[in-house]
Amino acid sequence: MKRIARVLPVAVLLGLPLSVLAAPGGRDGKPPKPPIEAIEACVDLAEDDACSFVIDDEEVSGVCMAGPRPEAPLACRPDDAPER
């Protein structure tokens, strides 16, 4: 909370959208990590299998995809996700 209180005025002065401060991952140039629900949705599935999960009371449908790193688990990539 203290970090946001220090960074918020600077972000406002620079005109940065607040969503940048709240976004999980992605700050170091790497793509954000998928939520655990997306990973759990593909535990018993193979790459390119249809999948779905619930997050924030909303059902999300997608396809199981491998992550960018070899050790990354499969995760359900939503159908409406932006291209990489």
Residue frames as a rotation matrix with the C-alpha (Angstrom) as fourth column:
MET 1
0.571 0.821 0.000 0.00
0.821 -0.571 0.000 0.00
0.000 0.000 -1.000 0.00
LYS 2
0.416 -0.494 -0.764 2.84
0.154 -0.789 0.594 2.37
-0.896 -0.365 -0.252 0.81
ARG 3
-0.624 -0.685 0.376 4.40
0.459 0.069 0.886 1.64
-0.632 0.726 0.271 -2.60
ILE 4
-0.090 0.680 0.728 1.21
0.970 -0.107 0.219 2.59
0.227 0.725 -0.650 -4.41
ALA 5
0.767 0.383 -0.514 0.97
0.544 -0.814 0.204 5.78
-0.340 -0.436 -0.833 -2.36
ARG 6
-0.007 -0.862 -0.508 4.49
0.049 -0.507 0.860 6.72
-0.999 -0.019 0.045 -3.51
VAL 7
-0.777 -0.351 0.523 4.08
0.459 0.254 0.852 5.62
-0.432 0.901 -0.036 -7.14
LEU 8
0.101 0.948 0.300 0.54
0.949 0.000 -0.316 6.87
-0.300 0.317 -0.900 -7.74
PRO 9
0.600 0.144 -0.787 1.36
0.072 -0.989 -0.126 10.60
-0.797 0.019 -0.604 -7.84
VAL 10
-0.468 -0.834 -0.293 4.25
-0.340 -0.136 0.931 9.95
-0.816 0.535 -0.220 -10.24
ALA 11
-0.664 0.280 0.693 2.03
0.653 0.669 0.355 7.78
-0.364 0.689 -0.627 -12.46
VAL 12
0.462 0.880 -0.110 -0.63
0.743 -0.452 -0.494 10.46
-0.485 0.147 -0.862 -12.57
LEU 13
0.333 -0.411 -0.849 1.93
-0.276 -0.903 0.329 13.12
-0.902 0.125 -0.414 -13.44
LEU 14
-0.735 -0.677 -0.035 3.32
-0.275 0.251 0.928 10.97
-0.619 0.692 -0.370 -16.23
GLY 15
-0.069 0.818 -0.571 -0.16
-0.985 -0.148 -0.093 10.14
-0.161 0.556 0.815 -17.50
LEU 16
-0.899 -0.266 -0.347 0.23
-0.324 0.938 0.121 6.39
0.294 0.221 -0.930 -17.05
PRO 17
0.143 0.978 -0.155 -2.99
-0.532 0.208 0.821 4.40
0.835 -0.035 0.550 -16.86
LEU 18
0.008 -0.094 0.996 -3.58
-0.991 0.133 0.020 2.93
-0.134 -0.987 -0.092 -13.42
SER 19
0.928 0.372 0.036 -4.14
-0.362 0.918 -0.164 -0.50
-0.094 0.140 0.986 -14.95
VAL 20
0.356 -0.882 -0.308 -0.39
-0.233 0.236 -0.944 -0.67
0.905 0.408 -0.121 -15.62
LEU 21
-0.414 -0.512 0.753 0.23
-0.828 -0.132 -0.545 -0.52
0.379 -0.849 -0.369 -11.88
ALA 22
0.132 0.596 0.792 -2.34
-0.848 0.482 -0.221 -3.21
-0.514 -0.642 0.569 -11.14
ALA 23
0.652 0.152 -0.743 -1.45
-0.648 0.621 -0.441 -5.64
0.394 0.769 0.503 -13.95
PRO 24
0.688 -0.415 0.595 0.06
-0.238 0.646 0.725 -8.92
-0.685 -0.641 0.346 -12.74
GLY 25
0.085 -0.759 0.645 3.43
0.642 0.538 0.547 -9.72
-0.762 0.367 0.533 -14.30
GLY 26
0.560 0.154 0.814 4.49
0.822 -0.224 -0.523 -8.31
0.102 0.962 -0.252 -17.63
ARG 27
0.955 -0.166 -0.245 6.49
-0.086 -0.948 0.307 -5.46
-0.283 -0.272 -0.920 -16.10
ASP 28
0.109 -0.991 0.071 9.84
-0.288 0.037 0.957 -7.01
-0.952 -0.125 -0.281 -16.88
GLY 29
-0.317 -0.181 -0.931 9.05
-0.933 -0.120 0.341 -7.61
-0.173 0.976 -0.131 -20.54
LYS 30
-1.000 0.029 -0.010 7.83
0.028 0.994 0.110 -11.15
0.013 0.110 -0.994 -19.91
PRO 31
-0.310 0.951 -0.006 4.21
-0.206 -0.061 0.977 -12.08
0.928 0.304 0.215 -20.52
PRO 32
-0.199 0.295 0.935 2.06
-0.975 -0.152 -0.160 -12.19
0.095 -0.943 0.318 -17.37
LYS 33
-0.990 -0.132 0.042 1.58
-0.138 0.972 -0.191 -15.59
-0.016 -0.195 -0.981 -15.76
PRO 34
-0.332 0.925 -0.183 -1.80
-0.157 0.137 0.978 -17.22
0.930 0.353 0.100 -16.30
PRO 35
-0.005 0.397 0.918 -4.13
-0.987 -0.150 0.059 -17.48
0.161 -0.906 0.392 -13.31
ILE 36
-0.789 -0.330 0.518 -4.07
-0.489 0.848 -0.204 -20.79
-0.372 -0.414 -0.831 -11.43
GLU 37
0.153 0.933 0.325 -7.61
-0.289 0.357 -0.888 -21.51
-0.945 0.042 0.324 -12.67
ALA 38
0.618 0.022 -0.786 -6.34
-0.784 -0.057 -0.618 -21.49
-0.059 0.998 -0.018 -16.27
ILE 39
-0.479 -0.852 -0.211 -3.54
-0.834 0.517 -0.194 -23.92
0.275 0.083 -0.958 -15.41
GLU 40
-0.635 0.295 0.714 -5.84
-0.349 0.715 -0.606 -26.24
-0.689 -0.634 -0.351 -13.45
ALA 41
0.416 0.868 -0.271 -8.26
-0.625 0.057 -0.779 -26.34
-0.660 0.493 0.566 -16.41
CYS 42
0.523 -0.283 -0.804 -5.62
-0.758 0.277 -0.590 -28.10
0.390 0.918 -0.070 -18.53
VAL 43
-0.084 -0.623 0.777 -4.19
-0.887 0.402 0.226 -30.56
-0.453 -0.671 -0.587 -16.00
ASP 44
-0.154 0.084 0.984 -5.74
0.054 0.996 -0.077 -33.64
-0.987 0.042 -0.158 -17.65
LEU 45
0.867 0.499 0.009 -5.80
0.081 -0.121 -0.989 -32.25
-0.492 0.858 -0.145 -21.19
ALA 46
-0.026 -0.863 0.505 -3.39
0.896 0.204 0.395 -32.00
-0.443 0.462 0.768 -24.12
GLU 47
-0.674 -0.284 -0.682 -2.24
0.001 -0.924 0.383 -28.96
-0.739 0.258 0.623 -26.08
ASP 48
-0.888 0.382 -0.255 -4.97
-0.393 -0.345 0.852 -27.61
0.237 0.857 0.457 -28.42
ASP 49
-0.543 0.756 -0.367 -7.76
0.783 0.613 0.105 -29.29
0.304 -0.230 -0.924 -26.40
ALA 50
-0.012 0.650 0.759 -10.81
-0.036 -0.759 0.650 -27.14
0.999 -0.020 0.033 -25.64
CYS 51
-0.581 -0.206 -0.787 -10.95
0.758 0.214 -0.616 -25.97
0.296 -0.955 0.032 -22.03
SER 52
0.192 0.593 0.782 -12.88
0.034 -0.801 0.598 -23.67
0.981 -0.088 -0.174 -19.72
PHE 53
-0.556 -0.318 -0.768 -12.57
0.779 0.124 -0.615 -22.24
0.290 -0.940 0.179 -16.23
VAL 54
0.615 0.769 0.177 -14.40
0.593 -0.599 0.538 -19.85
0.520 -0.225 -0.824 -13.93
ILE 55
-0.569 -0.739 -0.361 -12.78
0.816 -0.452 -0.361 -16.66
0.104 -0.500 0.860 -12.67
ASP 56
-0.951 0.248 -0.187 -14.52
-0.163 -0.912 -0.377 -13.72
-0.264 -0.328 0.907 -11.01
ASP 57
-0.221 0.931 0.290 -17.87
0.023 0.302 -0.953 -15.56
-0.975 -0.204 -0.088 -11.42
GLU 58
0.440 0.311 -0.842 -17.42
-0.807 -0.276 -0.523 -15.61
-0.395 0.910 0.129 -15.21
GLU 59
0.511 -0.242 0.825 -16.91
0.299 0.950 0.093 -18.73
-0.806 0.199 0.557 -17.30
VAL 60
0.191 -0.580 -0.792 -14.03
-0.834 -0.521 0.181 -18.45
-0.517 0.626 -0.584 -19.75
SER 61
0.821 0.081 0.565 -13.65
0.193 0.893 -0.408 -20.80
-0.537 0.444 0.718 -22.71
GLY 62
0.400 -0.741 -0.539 -10.45
-0.862 -0.504 0.055 -21.37
-0.313 0.443 -0.840 -24.60
VAL 63
0.823 -0.283 -0.493 -7.77
-0.085 0.796 -0.599 -23.79
0.562 0.535 0.631 -25.77
CYS 64
0.797 -0.603 -0.014 -4.94
0.196 0.236 0.952 -25.39
-0.571 -0.762 0.306 -23.78
MET 65
0.792 -0.597 0.129 -1.61
-0.056 -0.281 -0.958 -23.92
0.608 0.752 -0.256 -24.85
ALA 66
0.313 -0.795 -0.519 1.98
0.939 0.342 0.044 -24.35
0.143 -0.501 0.853 -23.75
GLY 67
0.817 -0.092 -0.570 3.71
0.176 -0.900 0.398 -21.39
-0.549 -0.426 -0.719 -22.16
PRO 68
0.847 -0.491 -0.203 6.65
-0.456 -0.476 -0.752 -19.54
0.273 0.729 -0.628 -23.69
ARG 69
-0.171 -0.926 0.336 9.20
-0.985 0.159 -0.064 -21.44
0.005 -0.342 -0.940 -21.57
PRO 70
-0.378 -0.022 -0.926 9.76
-0.373 0.919 0.130 -25.22
0.848 0.394 -0.355 -21.83
GLU 71
-0.911 -0.034 -0.410 9.03
0.330 0.536 -0.777 -25.72
0.246 -0.844 -0.477 -18.12
ALA 72
-0.707 0.702 0.091 5.75
-0.693 -0.660 -0.289 -23.76
-0.142 -0.268 0.953 -18.24
PRO 73
-0.641 0.547 0.538 2.60
0.303 0.825 -0.478 -25.85
-0.705 -0.143 -0.694 -17.74
LEU 74
-0.630 0.578 0.519 -0.28
0.589 -0.081 0.804 -25.94
0.507 0.812 -0.289 -20.18
ALA 75
-0.716 0.482 -0.506 -2.84
0.182 -0.570 -0.801 -23.24
-0.674 -0.666 0.321 -19.48
CYS 76
0.059 0.850 0.523 -6.28
0.949 0.114 -0.292 -22.46
-0.308 0.513 -0.801 -20.86
ARG 77
-0.905 -0.365 -0.219 -5.85
0.258 -0.879 0.400 -19.47
-0.338 0.306 0.890 -23.20
PRO 78
-0.070 0.972 -0.224 -9.15
0.171 -0.210 -0.963 -17.64
-0.983 -0.106 -0.152 -23.57
ASP 79
0.108 0.227 0.968 -10.68
0.962 0.222 -0.159 -17.48
-0.251 0.948 -0.195 -27.04
ASP 80
0.844 0.320 0.430 -10.79
0.439 -0.873 -0.211 -13.68
0.308 0.367 -0.878 -26.82
ALA 81
0.459 -0.763 -0.455 -7.20
0.443 -0.247 0.862 -13.25
-0.770 -0.597 0.225 -25.59
PRO 82
0.755 -0.253 -0.604 -5.04
-0.581 -0.686 -0.438 -10.82
-0.303 0.682 -0.665 -27.60
GLU 83
0.840 -0.510 -0.186 -2.38
0.227 0.641 -0.733 -12.29
0.493 0.573 0.654 -29.86
ARG 84
0.584 -0.709 -0.394 1.10
0.602 0.054 0.796 -12.64
-0.544 -0.703 0.459 -28.39
